[in-house]
């Protein structure tokens, strides 16, 4: 599957507006994809066995947390800031709030929480991004992402 990227190669730390919120495009996750991901990476019965999942407190197949993180990562490439990212430095406060089920339309909402220039490397800085994975408009996962970003450097 190929998705067009909204990444802007000219985006830099200086373009961040702290407090600004943005919404990604959409991605529909299927039950078959949830089962396939579960079979490959997290074979708990609630992710792969329809009958067991129906009898569980969830009442059906639900996506693994790792799958939710992967969908979030895919949708991040819709944002222009992706062109200025050097690397993710890690996730904090990851919370799985509600089950993600097949047929849901997913989106990511980001909020810029901080943008800090490096004091030792002027070509870099860090940003903190609050993220919400939405399924049919309802938050199913939240986290904070610490990202190493490119900066504009005067030559």
FIDRENMI-282500 format. One line per 4 residues: number of its first residue (from 1); their letters; for each residue x, y, z of N, C-alpha, C. Coordinates in Angstrom, 2 decimals. Layout:
N
NUM) a) X/Y/Z/X/Y/Z/X/Y/Z | ...
***
This chain:
155
1) xxxx) 0.84/-1.18/0.00/0.00/0.00/0.00/0.89/1.24/0.00 | 0.61/2.15/-0.88/1.34/3.41/-0.92/0.37/4.54/-0.64 | 0.76/5.43/0.26/-0.03/6.62/0.57/0.78/7.83/0.15 | 0.14/8.83/-0.38/0.88/10.06/-0.68/1.34/10.69/0.64
5) xxxx) 2.49/11.31/0.63/3.02/11.95/1.82/2.79/13.45/1.73 | 2.44/14.04/2.85/2.29/15.49/2.93/3.56/16.15/3.43 | 4.63/15.36/3.59/5.88/15.87/4.14/6.45/17.00/3.29 | 6.84/18.06/3.94/7.47/19.20/3.29/8.96/19.18/3.63
9) xxxx) 9.83/18.94/2.64/11.26/18.85/2.93/11.85/20.15/3.48 | 11.15/21.26/3.34/11.65/22.55/3.85/11.18/22.84/5.28 | 10.32/22.00/5.85/9.79/22.24/7.20/10.92/22.17/8.22 | 10.95/23.11/9.15/11.97/23.16/10.18/11.34/23.47/11.54
13) xxxx) 12.12/23.29/12.57/11.67/23.54/13.94/11.05/24.93/14.07 | 11.60/25.90/13.36/11.11/27.28/13.44/9.69/27.44/12.90 | 9.20/26.47/12.15/7.86/26.54/11.59/6.78/26.07/12.57 | 7.19/25.51/13.68/6.24/24.99/14.67/5.56/26.15/15.41
17) xxxx) 4.27/26.03/15.57/3.49/26.99/16.36/2.95/26.21/17.56 | 3.56/26.44/18.73/3.14/25.73/19.94/1.67/26.05/20.21 | 0.91/25.00/20.50/-0.53/25.12/20.75/-1.38/24.82/19.52 | -0.76/24.82/18.35/-1.51/24.54/17.12/-1.89/23.07/17.05
21) xxxx) -3.12/22.81/16.59/-3.60/21.43/16.39/-3.82/21.20/14.90 | -3.57/19.97/14.47/-3.77/19.59/13.07/-4.35/18.18/13.04 | -5.06/17.87/11.96/-5.70/16.57/11.80/-5.19/15.93/10.51 | -4.85/14.65/10.59/-4.35/13.90/9.43/-5.49/13.53/8.49
25) xxxx) -5.10/12.90/7.39/-6.07/12.25/6.53/-6.60/11.01/7.23 | -7.31/10.18/6.50/-7.95/9.02/7.11/-7.35/7.71/6.61 | -7.58/6.68/7.42/-7.17/5.32/7.09/-8.21/4.38/7.68 | -8.77/3.50/6.86/-9.75/2.54/7.35/-9.04/1.22/7.63
29) xxxx) -9.17/0.74/8.86/-8.54/-0.53/9.26/-9.60/-1.63/9.14 | -9.22/-2.76/8.56/-10.17/-3.87/8.41/-9.95/-4.91/9.51 | -10.97/-5.71/9.76/-10.81/-6.80/10.71/-9.76/-7.79/10.23 | -9.71/-8.05/8.92/-8.71/-8.98/8.37/-7.29/-8.46/8.64
33) xxxx) -7.09/-7.14/8.52/-5.77/-6.56/8.81/-5.43/-6.71/10.29 | -6.42/-6.50/11.16/-6.19/-6.65/12.60/-5.76/-8.08/12.91 | -6.45/-9.05/12.33/-6.11/-10.46/12.57/-4.71/-10.78/12.01 | -4.43/-10.29/10.81/-3.12/-10.54/10.20/-1.99/-9.96/11.06
37) xxxx) -2.16/-8.72/11.52/-1.15/-8.10/12.39/-1.00/-8.92/13.67 | -2.13/-9.29/14.26/-2.09/-10.07/15.49/-1.39/-11.40/15.31 | -1.70/-12.10/14.22/-1.04/-13.39/13.96/0.47/-13.23/13.81 | 0.90/-12.14/13.21/2.33/-11.93/12.97/3.08/-11.41/14.19
41) xxxx) 2.43/-10.52/14.99/3.18/-9.80/16.01/2.63/-9.89/17.43 | 1.37/-10.20/17.62/0.78/-10.21/18.97/-0.39/-11.19/18.99 | -0.08/-12.51/19.00/-1.13/-13.51/18.81/-2.01/-13.79/20.04 | -2.41/-12.77/20.74/-3.41/-12.97/21.79/-4.74/-13.32/21.13
45) xxxx) -5.53/-14.20/21.74/-6.80/-14.59/21.13/-7.74/-13.43/20.80 | -7.70/-12.33/21.58/-8.59/-11.20/21.30/-8.21/-10.47/20.01 | -7.01/-10.77/19.48/-6.56/-10.16/18.23/-6.71/-11.09/17.04 | -6.86/-12.41/17.28/-6.78/-13.36/16.16/-7.90/-14.39/16.08
49) xxxx) -8.62/-14.63/17.17/-9.62/-15.70/17.20/-11.01/-15.10/17.39 | -11.79/-15.10/16.33/-13.09/-14.44/16.34/-13.99/-14.97/17.45 | -14.06/-16.30/17.62/-14.96/-16.87/18.63/-14.50/-16.54/20.05 | -13.22/-16.67/20.32/-12.71/-16.31/21.65/-12.92/-14.83/21.92
53) xxxx) -12.65/-13.99/20.90/-12.81/-12.55/21.07/-14.27/-12.18/21.33 | -15.21/-12.87/20.67/-16.64/-12.60/20.91/-17.02/-12.87/22.36 | -16.42/-13.91/22.96/-16.73/-14.28/24.34/-15.96/-13.44/25.36 | -15.03/-12.60/24.90/-14.21/-11.77/25.80/-14.99/-10.53/26.24
57) xxxx) -14.47/-9.81/27.21/-15.12/-8.56/27.62/-15.21/-7.54/26.47 | -14.40/-7.70/25.42/-14.42/-6.77/24.29/-15.52/-7.09/23.29 | -16.05/-8.32/23.31/-17.14/-8.69/22.43/-16.78/-8.85/20.97 | -15.49/-8.92/20.67/-15.06/-9.10/19.28/-13.58/-8.80/19.12
61) xxxx) -13.10/-9.00/17.91/-11.69/-8.77/17.58/-11.33/-7.31/17.79 | -10.18/-7.08/18.43/-9.66/-5.72/18.60/-8.20/-5.68/18.19 | -7.76/-4.50/17.77/-6.37/-4.31/17.34/-5.42/-4.36/18.52 | -4.23/-4.90/18.26/-3.15/-4.88/19.25/-2.65/-3.45/19.43
65) xxxx) -2.08/-3.17/20.59/-1.50/-1.85/20.83/-0.42/-1.51/19.82 | 0.41/-2.48/19.47/1.45/-2.25/18.47/0.87/-1.89/17.11 | -0.27/-2.45/16.79/-0.94/-2.14/15.53/-1.46/-0.70/15.56 | -2.00/-0.28/16.69/-2.47/1.09/16.83/-1.31/2.07/16.66
69) xxxx) -0.16/1.73/17.24/1.02/2.58/17.08/1.47/2.63/15.62 | 1.38/1.50/14.92/1.78/1.46/13.51/0.85/2.32/12.65 | -0.44/2.27/12.91/-1.40/3.10/12.16/-1.12/4.58/12.43 | -0.85/4.90/13.68/-0.49/6.28/14.04/0.72/6.72/13.24
73) xxxx) 1.72/5.87/13.15/2.95/6.23/12.45/2.69/6.45/10.97 | 1.87/5.60/10.37/1.51/5.77/8.96/0.85/7.13/8.72 | -0.09/7.49/9.58/-0.83/8.73/9.40/0.01/9.97/9.67 | 1.09/9.85/10.44/1.96/11.01/10.69/2.59/11.53/9.41
77) xxxx) 2.72/10.68/8.40/3.34/11.12/7.14/2.41/12.03/6.33 | 1.18/12.23/6.79/0.27/13.19/6.16/0.65/14.63/6.50 | 1.40/14.82/7.57/1.71/16.16/8.06/2.97/16.72/7.42 | 2.96/18.04/7.19/4.12/18.69/6.55/5.38/18.56/7.40
81) xxxx) 5.23/18.54/8.74/6.42/18.51/9.59/7.27/17.26/9.40 | 6.70/16.19/8.84/7.45/14.94/8.66/8.71/15.16/7.84 | 8.72/16.17/6.97/9.90/16.47/6.16/11.05/17.05/6.95 | 10.79/17.54/8.16/11.84/18.12/8.99/12.31/17.21/10.11
85) xxxx) 11.76/16.01/10.18/12.11/15.08/11.25/13.44/14.39/10.95 | 14.33/14.39/11.94/15.56/13.59/11.86/15.28/12.21/12.43 | 14.63/12.17/13.60/14.31/10.88/14.23/13.35/11.12/15.40 | 12.59/10.09/15.72/11.82/10.11/16.96/12.77/9.69/18.08
89) xxxx) 12.69/10.39/19.18/13.53/10.06/20.34/12.79/9.21/21.36 | 11.48/9.02/21.13/10.73/8.14/22.01/9.32/8.63/22.27 | 8.52/7.73/22.81/7.14/8.02/23.17/7.00/8.03/24.68 | 6.21/8.94/25.19/5.90/9.01/26.61/4.38/8.96/26.78
93) xxxx) 3.97/8.49/27.94/2.56/8.52/28.33/1.64/7.85/27.30 | 2.06/6.70/26.77/1.22/5.97/25.83/0.04/5.38/26.60 | -1.17/5.67/26.11/-2.37/5.16/26.75/-3.30/4.60/25.69 | -3.78/3.38/25.92/-4.78/2.76/25.05/-6.12/2.95/25.75
97) xxxx) -6.94/3.82/25.20/-8.16/4.27/25.88/-9.38/3.42/25.58 | -9.48/2.99/24.33/-10.64/2.21/23.89/-10.16/1.22/22.82 | -10.93/0.15/22.60/-10.54/-0.81/21.56/-10.66/-0.20/20.16 | -9.77/-0.62/19.29/-9.84/-0.27/17.87/-10.36/-1.50/17.14
101) xxxx) -11.45/-1.34/16.40/-12.11/-2.46/15.74/-12.07/-2.31/14.22 | -12.21/-3.43/13.55/-12.26/-3.43/12.11/-13.39/-2.57/11.58 | -13.11/-1.89/10.48/-14.10/-1.01/9.87/-14.00/0.43/10.33 | -13.19/0.70/11.36/-13.07/2.06/11.88/-12.25/2.93/10.93
105) xxxx) -12.66/4.18/10.82/-11.90/5.18/10.08/-11.00/5.90/11.08 | -9.69/5.76/10.87/-8.70/6.31/11.80/-8.14/7.64/11.29 | -7.84/8.52/12.23/-7.13/9.76/11.98/-6.22/10.03/13.17 | -5.23/10.89/12.95/-4.37/11.33/14.04/-4.54/12.84/14.20
109) xxxx) -4.74/13.25/15.43/-4.74/14.68/15.76/-3.44/14.96/16.50 | -2.72/15.97/16.04/-1.50/16.36/16.75/-1.69/17.74/17.37 | -0.98/17.97/18.45/-0.90/19.30/19.06/0.56/19.55/19.41 | 1.06/20.68/18.93/2.44/21.05/19.24/2.52/21.52/20.68
113) xxxx) 3.31/20.82/21.50/3.41/21.15/22.93/4.67/21.95/23.25 | 5.76/21.74/22.50/7.01/22.46/22.77/7.92/22.36/21.56 | 8.77/23.37/21.39/9.81/23.38/20.36/11.02/24.05/20.97 | 12.12/23.30/21.09/13.30/23.78/21.79/14.55/23.63/20.93
117) xxxx) 15.21/24.74/20.59/16.46/24.64/19.85/17.55/23.99/20.70 | 18.44/23.27/20.06/19.58/22.68/20.78/20.57/23.79/21.13 | 21.18/23.67/22.30/22.20/24.64/22.69/23.58/24.22/22.19 | 23.75/22.95/21.84/25.07/22.47/21.41/25.16/22.21/19.91
121) xxxx) 24.02/22.00/19.26/24.01/21.71/17.82/22.98/22.62/17.16 | 23.43/23.75/16.60/22.49/24.75/16.07/21.62/24.26/14.91 | 22.00/23.17/14.27/21.21/22.66/13.14/20.08/21.75/13.59 | 19.91/21.59/14.91/18.91/20.67/15.44/18.11/21.30/16.57
125) xxxx) 17.00/20.65/16.87/16.20/21.00/18.03/15.25/19.86/18.32 | 14.50/19.98/19.39/13.53/18.94/19.72/12.13/19.55/19.80 | 11.16/18.72/19.46/9.76/19.12/19.57/9.03/18.05/20.36 | 8.04/18.47/21.12/7.15/17.54/21.81/5.78/17.69/21.17
129) xxxx) 5.24/16.55/20.73/3.96/16.53/20.04/2.99/15.66/20.83 | 1.84/16.19/21.16/0.77/15.40/21.74/-0.03/14.78/20.60 | -0.27/13.48/20.67/-0.97/12.78/19.60/-2.19/12.04/20.14 | -3.24/12.05/19.33/-4.43/11.26/19.63/-4.77/10.46/18.38
133) xxxx) -4.85/9.13/18.52/-5.36/8.29/17.45/-6.87/8.23/17.63 | -7.58/8.65/16.59/-9.04/8.67/16.61/-9.58/7.53/15.76 | -10.64/6.90/16.22/-11.37/5.89/15.46/-12.81/6.37/15.37 | -13.23/6.70/14.16/-14.56/7.27/13.96/-14.79/8.48/14.86
137) xxxx) -13.72/9.29/15.01/-13.80/10.53/15.77/-13.61/10.41/17.27 | -13.42/9.19/17.77/-13.27/8.97/19.22/-11.82/8.58/19.51 | -11.21/9.20/20.52/-9.83/8.90/20.88/-9.72/7.47/21.39 | -8.85/6.67/20.76/-8.60/5.30/21.20/-7.19/5.14/21.78
141) xxxx) -6.31/6.11/21.49/-4.94/6.06/22.00/-4.41/7.48/22.08 | -3.63/7.75/23.12/-2.93/9.03/23.23/-1.48/8.77/23.58 | -0.63/9.72/23.23/0.78/9.64/23.61/1.45/10.97/23.35 | 2.65/11.11/23.88/3.52/12.25/23.57/4.71/11.70/22.81
145) xxxx) 5.11/12.41/21.77/6.23/12.00/20.94/7.31/13.07/21.04 | 8.52/12.68/21.38/9.67/13.59/21.40/10.42/13.38/20.09 | 10.56/14.45/19.30/11.09/14.34/17.96/12.31/15.24/17.79 | 13.35/14.69/17.20/14.54/15.46/16.83/14.27/16.08/15.47
149) xxxx) 14.38/17.41/15.38/14.00/18.15/14.18/15.19/18.92/13.59 | 15.13/19.14/12.28/16.10/20.00/11.60/15.74/21.46/11.91 | 16.78/22.32/11.90/16.59/23.76/12.05/17.18/24.47/10.85 | 16.75/25.70/10.66/17.38/26.55/9.64/18.68/27.08/10.21
153) xxx) 19.74/26.91/9.48/21.04/27.39/9.93/21.53/28.41/8.91 | 21.85/29.58/9.41/22.40/30.63/8.53/23.81/30.26/8.13 | 24.11/30.39/6.82/25.48/30.06/6.37/26.33/31.30/6.24
***
